[in-house]
Amino acid sequence: MATLSALRDYLSEKKEVPLMDLAHQFHKDPEVLRDMLAHWVRKGKVQLYTGKSACQSQCGGCGQQSIEICRWIEPLPDTVQPTL
């Protein structure tokens, strides 16, 4: 089931996932997922960007399509604790 917390958990584990993979994983339309991901984007936890297809076959079948990628952003620690 695609809930905000399920998306958070999946992305925080995988770190970076193409939007279409999320659509398959959660059985949701990419537009619906974009709307849900907007919540995490506003909170500064997710970044959406466009990348190139990872296809290396050079057959031309994929047309070197651009793909949307969702990246989980790890928070930086507020303070660095000195090691003793």
C-alpha positions in Angstrom: 0.0 0.0 0.0 1.4 3.4 -0.9 1.3 5.6 2.1 3.6 8.5 2.9 5.4 6.5 5.5 5.8 3.5 3.1 7.3 5.8 0.5 9.7 7.2 3.1 10.8 3.8 4.3 11.3 2.5 0.8 13.3 5.6 -0.4 15.4 5.8 2.8 16.4 2.2 2.3 17.1 2.3 -1.4 18.4 5.9 -1.4 17.7 6.5 -5.1 14.9 5.1 -7.2 13.5 5.9 -10.7 9.9 7.1 -10.4 8.7 4.3 -12.7 10.2 1.7 -10.3 8.3 3.3 -7.5 5.1 3.1 -9.6 5.7 -0.6 -10.2 6.6 -1.2 -6.5 3.5 0.5 -5.1 1.1 -0.2 -8.0 0.3 3.5 -8.4 0.3 5.9 -11.4 3.4 8.1 -11.5 1.3 11.2 -11.2 -0.2 10.0 -7.9 3.3 9.3 -6.6 4.5 12.7 -7.7 1.8 14.3 -5.6 2.7 12.1 -2.6 6.4 12.7 -3.0 5.7 16.5 -3.0 5.1 16.1 0.8 8.7 14.8 1.3 10.1 17.3 -1.1 8.6 20.2 0.9 10.1 18.7 4.1 13.5 18.6 2.4 13.7 14.8 2.5 13.4 13.9 -1.2 14.9 15.4 -4.3 13.4 14.7 -7.8 15.6 15.1 -10.8 15.9 14.0 -14.4 18.6 11.6 -15.4 19.5 9.6 -18.5 18.4 6.1 -19.1 21.0 3.6 -17.9 20.6 1.5 -21.0 24.0 0.6 -22.5 22.9 -1.4 -25.5 23.1 1.5 -28.0 20.4 -0.2 -30.1 18.3 3.0 -30.2 15.2 1.2 -28.9 15.0 3.3 -25.7 15.8 6.5 -27.5 18.1 7.4 -24.6 15.1 8.6 -22.7 15.3 10.9 -19.7 13.9 9.3 -16.5 12.7 10.9 -13.3 14.7 9.8 -10.3 13.8 10.2 -6.6 16.6 10.6 -4.2 16.3 10.3 -0.4 18.3 13.1 1.3 20.1 12.0 4.5 19.9 14.7 7.1 23.3 16.1 8.3 23.9 15.8 12.0 23.1 18.9 14.0 26.3 18.8 15.8 29.5 16.8 15.5 30.5 15.0 18.7 34.3 15.0 19.2 35.8 11.6 19.6 37.8 11.1 22.8 
